Amino acid sequence: SNGGVRWQKVTLPAAHSSASGVTPNCATAHLRISLGRSGVAAGHVGMYFTVKNIGAKKCELDGFPTVQMIGSAKRLVPTLVTFGSDYTVPLVSARITFIKSGATAIFMLGYANSTGYGTAKCPAADTLRITPPGDLAARDLHVGLQPYGGATIQSLVCGEIAVSPIMSLVAWRHIA
């Protein structure tokens, strides 16, 4: 048994070629990922995360980050990630995002909270493991979350999280 963990296929994109050369994928070691803001509305939690390039050179991110919840005992909490829209995560097409040294990109994460699910309890996590697109290394952030999902109590799906693709701050401002 895999403990209820749902696996996600990760495709590593090739580096992007341009007239001036090749822009490498952003290595996780060169990124600082932080929780920007979070809020609650109509039974949903929305968060956005900043992704800062702390490396010396411009790099690219192409696609969606993967996330995995981790509980207080450092055990994996079943996590079902949807790449796309949710009540708090608008539908945004994935595209290559170039991040200059010192610049910041963003992604959003959203999930349903316990509102409307009666006395049902989903497992909570106190850490979120985030893997940027194009890399296998991850960053662990201490973020408390307890996602619910499914449309009704009868179809409850614990651990359901929606994420947006990584995007530039300019692109984010157009949808925010």
Secondary structure, 3 states (H helix, E strand, C coil): CCCCCCCCCCCCCCCEEECCEEECECCHHHEEEEEEEEEEECCEEEEEEEEEECCCCCEEEECCCEEEEECCCCCEECCEEEECCECCECCCCCCEEEECCCCEEEEEEEEECCCCCCCCCCCCECEEEEECCCCCCCEEECCCECCECCCCCCCCCCCEEEECCCEEHHHHHHHC
